[in-house]
Amino acid sequence: MSSSPLIDLRNLKFLLSQVFHFDEMFEWPAFAAQDAGMARQSIELAHQLAVERFLPHRQLADKQEPCVVNAKVRIPVEVGEALREYSDAGFMSMAVSAEDGGLGLPYALALICDGLFFGANISTTGYALLTRGAANLIATHGTDAQKQQYLPGLTSGRWFGTMCLSEPQAGSSLADIRTRAVLMDDGRYKLSGAKMWISGGEHEMAENIVHLVLAKIAGGPAGVKGISLFIVPRYRADANGQYCEANDVALAGLNHKLGQRGIVNTFLKFGERDDCVGELVGAPHQGLAQMFHMMNEARIGVGLSAIMQGYGGYLYSLNYARERKQGRHPDQRDPASAPLPLIAHADVRRMLLQQRAYVEGAYALALYAALLVDAKAHAPDSQRRLDAGSVLDLLTPIVKAWSADWTLKANELAIQILGGYGYTREYPVEQYYRDNRLNPIHEGANGIQALDLLGRKLGADGGRAYALLDAHMGASASEALLIEPLAGLGAQLNEYRTALAASLHAAQSGMAGGKLRETLANATPFASAFGHIVVAWMWLRQAIAAQRQLSRATQSDPAFLEGKIQTAKFFFAQELPAARHWLDLTARSDDSAFSMRDEWF
Amino acid sequence: MSSSPLIDLRNLKFLLSQVFHFDEMFEWPAFAAQDAGMARQSIELAHQLAVERFLPHRQLADKQEPCVVNAKVRIPVEVGEALREYSDAGFMSMAVSAEDGGLGLPYALALICDGLFFGANISTTGYALLTRGAANLIATHGTDAQKQQYLPGLTSGRWFGTMCLSEPQAGSSLADIRTRAVLMDDGRYKLSGAKMWISGGEHEMAENIVHLVLAKIAGGPAGVKGISLFIVPRYRADANGQYCEANDVALAGLNHKLGQRGIVNTFLKFGERDDCVGELVGAPHQGLAQMFHMMNEARIGVGLSAIMQGYGGYLYSLNYARERKQGRHPDQRDPASAPLPLIAHADVRRMLLQQRAYVEGAYALALYAALLVDAKAHAPDSQRRLDAGSVLDLLTPIVKAWSADWTLKANELAIQILGGYGYTREYPVEQYYRDNRLNPIHEGANGIQALDLLGRKLGADGGRAYALLDAHMGASASEALLIEPLAGLGAQLNEYRTALAASLHAAQSGMAGGKLRETLANATPFASAFGHIVVAWMWLRQAIAAQRQLSRATQSDPAFLEGKIQTAKFFFAQELPAARHWLDLTARSDDSAFSMRDEWF
């Protein structure tokens, strides 16, 4: 692998070996059967498959979006073919534990591979990740019988999975779902209701579709405490164990989206003929907790999918800026002189640096979060497991929301660099922009992530997670203070840590004093600031690692390392200072949005 | 007119009567034949036509984008029908002077009407404004014979016009165009070359298409000093004066865009059969100056078109937020309580205020700029004409670039408020977002507007324009200081005026000291700051006018006026402070983008 349209492979290698010391994991008992070499091979295989089988139909599947023909959903054949190759190569089962029939690879490794597929084709990858999510849920919460019944189909990719949460009247507010489940004599449930925004909800690419459905058991508690989780297969087993009995799940319509058009998005009706049968997963009324177990990892996945759209746009616009010649320097008016490549213009370099700073900063953070997922589950030291879980909890909304917001900005800049060409569908950057626009919306809208961060996670457990994270950031800052070229960045991170702590303290005092709504009115700017500071920390860690490498005689690619350091400087100089104003809004509990009244609009 | 999907009509009335005293113009001799009542009627007529004839096919023309059938461009019939009604109602000629066969209405009035059409349907309106632009160019620079030949067709809407500037290899850099013109014996020219991104370049909606083409006369100076302007009709007159001799202009392809799909965008080849004949407009080598005369007004138009996309999205999402019920307050966990309308959530109000602040702030600025266009041309006092021209020159890049950047952000927020629904093509907000994404690119990319502002316009004429603008801003600040509820805003504007002056001084010293490239590397953040400050001034003027109204006993709509003041406060509290960091980058000539090297990426 030398160059890639998906990711800067030098960056991936640098993060794994120089910044995060990825191979350490393979010394843990949980991964005794794995080794670092196999991990590298999995990444290479994923990259090859992504470039050769997922990328080529990215634009095609966008253009020929799913449609209903003779009551069946038609999807370009390339999508199903790519997914079969994906399953055959073992990716459908890579993160499922060995005892449940999977490969039991580290989550971080799976996430790196996912990222490559996301970058190549976010829509086709969506089918795979929904299926893996369904398999993980059943593996974690299902009975042995359910595992035996559903996992082989899902992990082999013969069956696909979906997640059915939202309803037409309840998107962000799951407390208000209306789908109902009634216990049948045989212990199964009859379901009835409507589910909206169901990706992969109906198609002919798999022998079966296993819907995981949130519904309320009649007589259960109101709100989220009365939500249960059900397995609802499109085809259920008949008396002979053949899956050819059609369940009562009807396609009520397709949603036609701005982007991510390659993955069919459906409106489904359950039980219109009173014959939709599902199986309860785990105990009644535990549905939300079960789903959230998976949702947290899904949020990291959404963040990463956003990042990889940003990465693709960044690399494409970088290449374009090197090749396309246009204009001259402002002090170089001679029209006979040759036009310059776009990258020679400082404003274009600014737009490239901005993209790189967002994309590679967020990528480092997502990878760090993924490593925390593994450490939380498998680190030999119990304190480390606990700590990893705490910090992970805090970072998850940032990986999701910050990445989605700022890599969308990166996609906007990629279009800008290409100019008129970037605005056409003949070039790939506008599709990244359209595809990425969903990411601030789904898996918990970004505004809700911000409320969750400031209103719940930062205060949880006496602020323990925040104290841990802040200590980690402080350690990096201290390290940088001892490295002359980076001392200024270390000092700057410390300044922002202090400002963050002050702003958080003010917010928490406000909330404790009964001003919950007023304080949370500034949750979004606060979360942006928090994200900027955490990402600055990621850039500082990268700069430290790069500077260490540079000071050795044997480093092989000094230009790459210089670029890392310069991008870190750029982020600290041009991006991080924006956080000051956002923190200030929270600190002084600015009420300009809170005090606005409906009738004043 | 009570409510409108295009604009808050109370706002338009408020700006015209309370903020800008629009009617004053009708006392000028140039508009002696007009009156304020007629102006109001024109606006009402435009609004009605926009809503009834332009809006209904907005989504249709996006979906059924132009295609080539049997070598002809096919466009939905609704587009041509709407444009005929537009011409029949007199809008095609409204800003052309009476002596050239137009209505001679004030530019500001024309712009208000344009805005209504832009908001209803940016693509269909594009055909009209290109035609008007062509007519204005010929009216201003053409010979009497050319006026007689081309104006009647264009102003009546039987003929359409285009602007042919860009070429495949030269978008932002017109110095490098290659289209050539060779003098023929009869005084006309033969043209040859290729033109890219030509909106309205080929279709069957008009009897003729009049291309205005930039080309270089063989033997002329290199670069922009050798550019001339030509009239190249699709059909030229034969010996009998019949326009049925096909000129050698060939459709080489259609560009398929992210948005603005309803207006056909073409790649044209001139003179492939050596039979493309054009007429020179004015003197040789004056093409760029002639075009820029029109381009400056076109830039205001582009800014306004962006604003109106923002306005449509804002109003739609406001209405949605009032009707859609979802979620509860963070301290209100009882699931049995009724869900709240979205607008009850402070974070949603923030997103609405942000949209309103960008959209109505930019709208006020565009209207102010339009009034300067009229004052520059027609104010009775010569000093006022001169001053208006100076300030207009400075504000034009802001009206174009700032509006395009921030109303795109507004469109992003409108989608966010609608959530999953906003991401579908069943709702109108995603189309605003796609349509608007072109505006930072065309008519001079925003990065180039920033270079022009900092590198040229702010220093022109010893900084006279800036001094005038700053004095205007200072006067409003002083006024606010005397009005108790607004004194804080007045003081804050003064602070930012000071910071702006310091930053500008540092930049100009840098440039004078030979650091032109280094300084201009931060032109974009500087222009964003400049825009934020100017828009803050517009909000202050609106707040002052609203506060005055409120203090009277007879004001009719206090809620609207309170909303104006609250939005001004929101802009000062949540948006304006971002300018501080951008000014700081310029003041200390941050070199993080400038120092980045190509090989470090």
Interface residues (C-beta under 8 A of the other chain):
Chain A: S166 Q169 A170 G171 S172 S173 A175 D176 M196 W197 A222 G223 V224 K225 N255 H256 K257 L258 G259 L318 R322 K325 Q326 G327 R328 H329 P330 D331 R333 D334 P335 A336 P339 P341 I343 A344 H345 A346 D347 V348 R349 R350 M351 L352 L353 R356 L408 E412 I415 Q416 G419 G420 G422 Y423 T424 R425 E426 E430 Y433 R434 R437 L438 P440 I441 H442 A445 N446 G447 A450 L451 G455 L516 R517 L520 A521 A523 T524 P525 A559 F560 E562 G563 Q566 T567 K569 F570 A573 Q574 P577 A578 R580 H581 D584 L585 D590 S592 A593 F594 S595 M596 R597 D598 E599 W600 F601
Chain B: S166 Q169 A170 G171 S172 S173 A175 D176 M196 W197 A222 G223 V224 K225 N255 H256 K257 L258 G259 L318 R322 K325 Q326 G327 R328 H329 P330 D331 R333 D334 P335 A336 P339 P341 I343 A344 H345 A346 D347 V348 R349 R350 M351 L352 L353 R356 L408 E412 I415 Q416 G419 G420 G422 Y423 T424 R425 E426 E430 Y433 R434 R437 L438 P440 I441 H442 A445 N446 G447 A450 L451 G455 L516 R517 L520 A521 A523 T524 P525 A559 F560 E562 G563 Q566 T567 K569 F570 A573 Q574 P577 A578 R580 H581 D584 L585 D590 S592 A593 F594 S595 M596 R597 D598 E599 W600 F601
